[in-house]
Amino acid sequence: MNRPPESPGYQALRRGRHSEAQRIYLVTTTCIRRRRIFASDHVARIATAAITHPDKWLGAQLLCWVLMPDHWHGLIRLTDGVRLESVVASMKGRTARAVNRALDRKGFVWMPGFHDHALREEEDVVHIARYIVANPKRAGLVERIEDYPYWDAIWAERKASGLKPLPRPQTQTGTPCVPV
């Protein structure tokens, strides 16, 4: 399937960028034409399973993330030899394949490219993680952050704190598709 064309502005923005091992990046990527693809619980659960699959991050570490109806934010720590572009492309590809397969459709899920910000040492990672997971509250989707199921952070103790556990997509027989 052909990708939609990247804008010349995006290409200019990426020119000269490189990935640094052990650097933490704040990444944002949006759905194609800002469609609310993940507004349905069914689709959001499928995407969540694809995003959180522990063996699929190419050695990078997903520190924090939130899946909104029309975009995704994440904090990613790169390891040696891993490029940010590869990690993000992998995440976008597996979520798109999972969503398209579940909906028996073809088509784009994500816009090409992504926005990233390399965190500086003085930036407070936990503060940025709190900002990320508060997105659903700021968007008016929930009154309390704890009530939004499509996020996680390595600092969150979901079961111990009373947070809703991450949702698991189910097969037609009602069994979880993949562990999350």
NORDAHU-V76409 format. One record per residue. N is the residue number from 1. RES is the residue in three letters. D_FIRST is the distance of its C-alpha to the first C-alpha in Angstrom with 2 decimals. Layout:
n=N res=RES d_first=D_FIRST
n=N res=RES d_first=D_FIRST
//
This chain:
n=1 res=MET d_first=0.00
n=2 res=ASN d_first=3.79
n=3 res=ARG d_first=6.49
n=4 res=PRO d_first=9.48
n=5 res=PRO d_first=12.26
n=6 res=GLU d_first=14.89
n=7 res=SER d_first=18.33
n=8 res=PRO d_first=20.95
n=9 res=GLY d_first=23.09
n=10 res=TYR d_first=20.73
n=11 res=GLN d_first=20.44
n=12 res=ALA d_first=24.24
n=13 res=LEU d_first=24.74
n=14 res=ARG d_first=22.93
n=15 res=ARG d_first=24.84
n=16 res=GLY d_first=27.57
n=17 res=ARG d_first=26.45
n=18 res=HIS d_first=26.86
n=19 res=SER d_first=26.97
n=20 res=GLU d_first=30.44
n=21 res=ALA d_first=31.36
n=22 res=GLN d_first=33.26
n=23 res=ARG d_first=32.24
n=24 res=ILE d_first=31.22
n=25 res=TYR d_first=28.45
n=26 res=LEU d_first=27.98
n=27 res=VAL d_first=24.27
n=28 res=THR d_first=22.87
n=29 res=THR d_first=19.33
n=30 res=THR d_first=18.63
n=31 res=CYS d_first=16.49
n=32 res=ILE d_first=14.33
n=33 res=ARG d_first=17.08
n=34 res=ARG d_first=19.57
n=35 res=ARG d_first=19.01
n=36 res=ARG d_first=21.29
n=37 res=ILE d_first=18.77
n=38 res=PHE d_first=21.26
n=39 res=ALA d_first=24.32
n=40 res=SER d_first=24.68
n=41 res=ASP d_first=26.44
n=42 res=HIS d_first=24.41
n=43 res=VAL d_first=21.05
n=44 res=ALA d_first=22.85
n=45 res=ARG d_first=24.40
n=46 res=ILE d_first=21.18
n=47 res=ALA d_first=19.76
n=48 res=THR d_first=23.21
n=49 res=ALA d_first=23.20
n=50 res=ALA d_first=19.92
n=51 res=ILE d_first=21.26
n=52 res=THR d_first=24.70
n=53 res=HIS d_first=24.08
n=54 res=PRO d_first=26.58
n=55 res=ASP d_first=25.16
n=56 res=LYS d_first=21.76
n=57 res=TRP d_first=22.95
n=58 res=LEU d_first=23.15
n=59 res=GLY d_first=26.85
n=60 res=ALA d_first=26.71
n=61 res=GLN d_first=28.69
n=62 res=LEU d_first=27.56
n=63 res=LEU d_first=30.85
n=64 res=CYS d_first=30.14
n=65 res=TRP d_first=27.38
n=66 res=VAL d_first=27.06
n=67 res=LEU d_first=24.27
n=68 res=MET d_first=24.96
n=69 res=PRO d_first=23.59
n=70 res=ASP d_first=21.30
n=71 res=HIS d_first=21.25
n=72 res=TRP d_first=22.19
n=73 res=HIS d_first=24.93
n=74 res=GLY d_first=25.89
n=75 res=LEU d_first=28.45
n=76 res=ILE d_first=27.28
n=77 res=ARG d_first=29.72
n=78 res=LEU d_first=28.40
n=79 res=THR d_first=30.11
n=80 res=ASP d_first=30.90
n=81 res=GLY d_first=28.10
n=82 res=VAL d_first=25.33
n=83 res=ARG d_first=23.29
n=84 res=LEU d_first=22.50
n=85 res=GLU d_first=19.05
n=86 res=SER d_first=18.23
n=87 res=VAL d_first=19.85
n=88 res=VAL d_first=18.11
n=89 res=ALA d_first=14.59
n=90 res=SER d_first=15.60
n=91 res=MET d_first=16.99
n=92 res=LYS d_first=14.13
n=93 res=GLY d_first=11.65
n=94 res=ARG d_first=14.28
n=95 res=THR d_first=15.23
n=96 res=ALA d_first=11.85
n=97 res=ARG d_first=11.59
n=98 res=ALA d_first=15.26
n=99 res=VAL d_first=15.24
n=100 res=ASN d_first=12.52
n=101 res=ARG d_first=14.42
n=102 res=ALA d_first=17.71
n=103 res=LEU d_first=17.00
n=104 res=ASP d_first=15.42
n=105 res=ARG d_first=12.59
n=106 res=LYS d_first=8.89
n=107 res=GLY d_first=7.99
n=108 res=PHE d_first=8.69
n=109 res=VAL d_first=11.93
n=110 res=TRP d_first=12.95
n=111 res=MET d_first=13.61
n=112 res=PRO d_first=12.80
n=113 res=GLY d_first=15.93
n=114 res=PHE d_first=19.03
n=115 res=HIS d_first=22.77
n=116 res=ASP d_first=25.11
n=117 res=HIS d_first=28.86
n=118 res=ALA d_first=30.69
n=119 res=LEU d_first=33.73
n=120 res=ARG d_first=37.06
n=121 res=GLU d_first=39.69
n=122 res=GLU d_first=41.81
n=123 res=GLU d_first=39.17
n=124 res=ASP d_first=39.84
n=125 res=VAL d_first=36.84
n=126 res=VAL d_first=38.25
n=127 res=HIS d_first=38.85
n=128 res=ILE d_first=35.23
n=129 res=ALA d_first=34.13
n=130 res=ARG d_first=36.47
n=131 res=TYR d_first=35.00
n=132 res=ILE d_first=31.46
n=133 res=VAL d_first=32.59
n=134 res=ALA d_first=34.70
n=135 res=ASN d_first=31.73
n=136 res=PRO d_first=31.86
n=137 res=LYS d_first=35.60
n=138 res=ARG d_first=35.33
n=139 res=ALA d_first=32.71
n=140 res=GLY d_first=35.19
n=141 res=LEU d_first=33.16
n=142 res=VAL d_first=36.08
n=143 res=GLU d_first=39.64
n=144 res=ARG d_first=39.64
n=145 res=ILE d_first=36.95
n=146 res=GLU d_first=37.87
n=147 res=ASP d_first=36.77
n=148 res=TYR d_first=33.08
n=149 res=PRO d_first=31.43
n=150 res=TYR d_first=28.09
n=151 res=TRP d_first=29.38
n=152 res=ASP d_first=31.16
n=153 res=ALA d_first=33.02
n=154 res=ILE d_first=34.76
n=155 res=TRP d_first=37.96
n=156 res=ALA d_first=37.79
n=157 res=GLU d_first=39.86
n=158 res=ARG d_first=38.32
n=159 res=LYS d_first=40.71
n=160 res=ALA d_first=43.82
n=161 res=SER d_first=43.34
n=162 res=GLY d_first=42.65
n=163 res=LEU d_first=39.05
n=164 res=LYS d_first=36.81
n=165 res=PRO d_first=35.02
n=166 res=LEU d_first=31.25
n=167 res=PRO d_first=29.86
n=168 res=ARG d_first=28.47
n=169 res=PRO d_first=25.89
n=170 res=GLN d_first=27.49
n=171 res=THR d_first=26.72
n=172 res=GLN d_first=28.23
n=173 res=THR d_first=31.39
n=174 res=GLY d_first=31.75
n=175 res=THR d_first=31.33
n=176 res=PRO d_first=29.30
n=177 res=CYS d_first=25.87
n=178 res=VAL d_first=26.16
n=179 res=PRO d_first=28.98
n=180 res=VAL d_first=28.80
//
